[in-house]
Amino acid sequence: MKLEKFVSSIDYDVKLTKYDIFGSIAHTKMLGNCGIIPKNDSKKIINGLNSILKDFVNGKLKFTGEDIHTSIETELKKRIGNVAGKMHTARSRNDQVVLDVRLYLKDELKIIVEKIDKTIGTIKNVAQKNLSVIMPGFTHLQNAQPVLFSHWFLSYGWMLKRDKERFLDCYKRVDVMPLGAAAFAGTEFPIDRNFVAKELGFSKISENSVDTVSDRDFLIEFLFDCSIVSMHLSRLAEEIIIWSSQQFGFIKLSGQFTTGSSIMPQKKNPDFAELIRGKTGRTYGNLISLLTVMKGLPLSYNRDMQMDKEPLFDSVETIKNILDVLSEMINTVKINSEKMLSSCKNGFILATDVADYLTSKSMPFRTAHNIVGKIVNYCIKNKKSFNNLSIVEWKKFSDKFEKSVFEVLDFRKSTELRKSNGGTSLSSVKQQLKKL
């Protein structure tokens, strides 16, 4: 019993039940059409498979055995007799397995892309509602320059757009019909692979039977794409965690996305965001797991490949759950625009604007940068801000300073001046919203 359990995959590949049946129906229909098995036998097998699928979907049938493929064939034999064995003509477990996985992943990719679209839409809606809110932008987690919150937040929309493109591109590699490769050398029967591909909705068939049964590149590519999108979502979760802290206070999370402390009654912990951040490690682990399984395998099929499904299924569910939770969480977040704006007063955030002011008066930027650095040090030493300096003090550092320098010391004007494509001005952000 322990040995049977060791090689069994039924606990997890039951997820492939309907895809295994779809593949067997298409294959059996082809066998009948090509005269490889009698058409009456083909119809009998197809009817039996449809009855199994119906009972499985309705919860009337549970499978036991080594794997889902054997279990379905065993159940079919119970229902229609020995004719069930003809279903496996011109087919191997090797090409059957990879067919099921490809069919499954094609469906899941569509769902994931839909969820990414929904999350992008939520990001756009939050940005649109807070279009003119000003916040400090950060580098090295230090106040750097003022930006529009909408501009900052939309950056995650562009990350997700690239993620969507990667998944759509991955779909092209998944959308390849493998059935007909048999064990690894093809088959002597006059099969019609293009018919099966059309029946199952594949755009093309595989070209090399050895590669067909030994290829898991499409799964590795998918797991890589999952790792990237989870990394992006983890970064956003980290911002949510930081911004919702008392030290920042930029946002307030809905109560449904926070939990209390077991000992400190005042606490509201951003557990959902933290779990999104933590689950990213699972997607990384799944990628490395399959890469490691595949790294030393000789051609063609090896039983090691059975271990491709658990990391695949886990990453699929993890990504879908993260996207669902994050989309809802950011949709209910409340923005503290006053706190964001007041935080811009910390750290001489308009220093670059002052340097640009001098540069606009024909001073080399490096010289201007050096002068403004000295002004910042002067302010720190004398406990002043830029706004507290008199024009006399400004001119001590450069005679190019005029009263017009005070017009530069405005957060709104700072953001509006950055009208370059992709910049943080209101007009640029509105263009982003249209393009995204």
N, C-alpha and C positions, 0 to 999 in steps of 0.2 A: 504493500500500500504506500509506503514512503517513497519507493522508487517511482510509482505511477504519479504521485503528487509532484515529484521533482520535475518530470517532463511535461506535466499537464499545463495547458494554457487556457483552459475553458473558463476559469474565473474572470479573466479579463477580455478574452477575444469573443465572448458572447456579444460584445458591442457590435461585432461585425455580422451578426446573424442575418439581418435583412439584405446586406450587401452580398453575402455568400449565396443567398437564395436568388437574388437578382442575377448574379453572375451565372449560376447554374441554369436558370431558366433560359437566358440568352444563349448559353453554350448548347443546351439541349435542343433548343429550337433550330440552331444552326446544324447540329448533327442530323436532325430529321430532314431539313431542307436539302442538305448535301447528300442524302441517301446513305449516310454512314451508319445510322440506326433506323429501323422502320418508323414511319411517321406516327403510327399508332402508339408505339412505345414512347416516342417523344412527347406526344400529347398526354399520355398517362403519367409520365414523370413530371411534366409541367403542372398538371392538375394537383398532383401530390405535393409538389413544392409550394404551390399557392395555398393549399390547405394548411401546411405547416406554418407558413408565414402568417396566415390569418389567426391561427391558434396562438402563435407566439405574441403577436401584437395585442391580442385580447387577454393576454396573461394566463392562458390555459395550458401553456406548455413551457416546461423548464428543462434545460439541457444538462446532462451530465456526461462525462467521458473525458477523453484526452484533450480534444480540441473541438471547436465549433463545427469544423468541416466534416469530421468523422461523425459527430453527433447528429448532424442533419441527415447525412447519408444513412445512418443507422435508423433514424426515425422514419425516413422515406421507405426503407425496406420493410419496416413493420406495416406500413400503410398500403404499399402496392406490390410487395414481394420482390423477387430476385431481379426483376426488370430495372429496379433502382440502380443496380450496378452498372448499367449501360450509360448512366449519366457521366461517369468518369472516363469514358472513351476519349482518347486524344487530348487528355488533360492530366496534369500532375498536381499534387498538393503544392508544389513550388510556385507554379504560375497562378494557381488559384488563390494562394495566400496574398501575393502581392497585388492581385486584382482587387481583392476585398479591401485592402488598406488604401489603395488608390481611390476606389469609389467612396469610401468613408471620408477620406481627407478632402476630396473635391467638395463634398457637402459641407464639411466643417469650415473650409476656407471661405465659402460664401457667407456663412453665418458670422465668422470672425470679421470679415470685411464690412458686413452690415453694422456690426457693433462698433467698429472703428468709425464708420460714417456717423453713427449716432453720437459718439463721444466728441468727434470734431464739431458736430452741430451744437452740442451742449457748450463746448468751449467758445464757439462763435457767439452764442446767445449771451453767455456771461460777459464776454468782451463788449458786445453791443450795448448791454444794459449799463455798463460802467465805462463807456467809451472815453470820457474826458477825465477820468480819475487819474491823478498824478501820484506816482510813488517813486521812491529811490530805487534806481537800478543798481545791481551789485556786480562787482568782480572781487574774487577772493572773499566773498561774503561781507564786503565792506561797501559802504555807500560810495557810489562812483559818479553817476550822473542821473538827473531826473528823467524819468520816462513815463509814458502813459501805461497804466496798468493793463489796458486792453492790448497794447503792443507786446508787453511782457508775456501776457497770458496766451496770446495767439501763437507765440513761438512753439508752444506744445501742440497746437493745431497743425503746424507745418511738420513737426516731427511725426505726428500720426499720419499725415498725408504721405510721407515717405514710407512709413510702415505699410500703409495700404498698398502702395505701388509695389513694394517688395512681395507682399502676399499674392497680389495679382500676377506678378511675374513668376512666382513659385508655382502658381496654378498651371502654368504652361507645361512645366516639367512633370506635374502630377497627372495631367490630362493625357496620358499615354496608355493604350490598351495592351496589357502584357499576355493575355490568354492566348495560347497557341505555342508558347515557348516550351510547354510541357516541362519535363524534368530540368532540361537545360539545352537540349539539342534539337528541339522542334519535334514534329510528329510526321509519321508516314501517311497518315490519313489526309484525304483531300479537303481540309477544313477551309472555311471562309472567315478569315480573321476580320476583314473589313465589315462583314455583316454583324459580327458580334460587337465590334466597336460602335457601329451605328446604333444598335439596339441599346447599348449601355451609355450612350451619349459621350463617347470619347472622340476627340478631334483627329487622333492619329494612332497608329499601332507602333509597337517597339520594333526595332530593326535588327537586333542581334539577340538570339535566344539565350546565350550565355550571360550577357550583360543584363538581360531582362530579369532573370531570377536572382541575380546577385546584387542588383542595384538597390541601394537605399539612400542614394544621394538626395532624392526628392524629400525624404523624411528629415535628413540632416539639414537641408536647406530650410525646411519649414521650422525646425527646432531653433535654428539660428535666427530666423525672422521673429520667432516668439521671444527669444532672448533679447533682441533689440527693442521690440515694442514694450516688453516688461521693464527694461532698463529706463525707457522714456517715462513710463507711467510711475516707476519708482522715484524718479527725479521729481516729478510733479507731486507725488505723495510726500516727499521730503520737504518741499516748499510749503505744502499745506500744514505739515507738522510744525515747522519753524514759524510760519506766519500766524498760526493759531495760538502760539505760546504767549504768556503774559509779557515776555520781553519784547515781542514784536506787536502783537495785538492787531495785525492787519486784517484778519478775517475771524469770523465766528462760525464754527461748525454746527450743523443741526444736531440736536440731541440724539437723534437716531444713529448718528455716526460717531458718538463718543460713549465711553463707559466710565463708570465711577471706580474709585479706588476701594480696595477691601479694608483699608484702615484710615484713609484720609478723606473725610466726607466732602471736602471742598473741591476735590479733583474732578476734572473732566478730561479724560485721556483720549487722544486721537487714535484709538486702537485700530480702526478700519484702515486708516492711512498707513499705520505702522505694519499691518499685515500685508498690505499691497507691497510695501517696500520689502518685507521679508520673503514673500512668495516669489519674488524675482530670483532668489537663489535656487528655487526649485527648477525654474526654466533653464538656468545655466547648467544645473546638474544633469538635467535630462539631455541637453545637447552633448555634454562631455561624456555621458554614459553611452550614447549611441556611437559617437565618434570612437570611443575606446573599444566597443564591441567590434566595430568594422575595421579597425586599423590594421589587423594582421591576418585577415581572412583570405585564404586562397580561393580562386574561382572553383566551382560556381556557387551553388547554394550550400550553406552550412547551418546547422541547427541553432548556432549562436544567434542567428537572425530572428529567431522567435522572440528575442528580448528587445525587439524594436518597438513593440506595441505599448508596453507600460509607460515608457517615457513619452511616447506620442500621445496616448490618451490623457496622461496627466497634464501635459503642457496645453493641450486643447482646452480642457476644462478649467485650468488655472487662468489662461488668458481670457476666456469668455467671462469667468467670474470677476476678474479684476476690472475688465472693461465695464461690466454692468454696475459694479459697486462704485467705481470712480466716477462714472458719468452721473449717477444719481447724487453722489456726495457733492460734486462741484456745482450741480444744479441747484442745491439747497444752501450753498454757502452764502454768508452775508459779508459784504465788503465794508470795512471801516475806512472810508475815504479820508476822513479827517486825520486819523492816525497815520495813514500813509503819507499825506501831505506834510504833516508836522515832522515826520521822520526825515523829510528832505532837508530839514534845517540842521541836521547833524552831519559833521564830517566835511564841511566846505565843498558841498556837492556841485557848486557852480564854478569851481576852479578852472575847469576846461573852458567854460564859456568866457571867463576873464582872459585866459590865454588866447582864445580865438579873437577876442576883442582887440588885443594888441597886435595879433597877426594880421587882422584886417587893416591895420595902420602901417603895413609894410615892414613889420618886424618879423624876422625869422622865427618860426614856431619854437625851435629849440631854445632860443633866447627868451621868448615869452614864457615858455614852460619853466625856465630857471627863475625868472622874476616872480612868477606867481607862487612858486614854491617858497620863495623868501617871504612873500606876503603872508602865506599860510602860517609859516613859523612865527612871524611877527604877531599875528592874531592870537595864536595859541599862547605865546609868551605874555601877551597883554590882556588875555581873556576877552577878546573881541571877536565879532563876526565881520564878514565883508560889509554888511549893512551899517555897522557901527563906525566904519572908517570915514574920516573926513576926506575931502578932495585933496587937502594938504598932505595927508598921510599917503594917499594913493600916489601923488606926484613925487614923494620921496623915493619911490621905487622906479618910476619912469615918467618922463615929462609927456609921454604920449597919452597918459590918462587925462581924461576930461570929465566933466559932469555927466556926460552921456554913459559913463561906465555904470552908473546907478540903474540905468535902463536894462542893463544886462542881468542884473541881480533879481531875476524874476523866473520862477520855476516854469510857469505856463509859457512864457516867451522862449525859454530854453528848449522846451519840447517842440514848439511850433517852428522853430528855426531849422529843425532837422527834417527837411523835406526831401532828402535824397531817397531814391527808390529803396523801400524796405526800412526807412527810418521811422522815428517815433512820433512824427507830426500827426495831427488828426487826419489830414488829407491822405497821408501815406497809410495809416491804419485802415481807413475806409476802403482804400484800394486793396489792401490785404484781405479784408472781409469779403470783397467781391470775388477775388481770385481763389480764395480758399474754399 
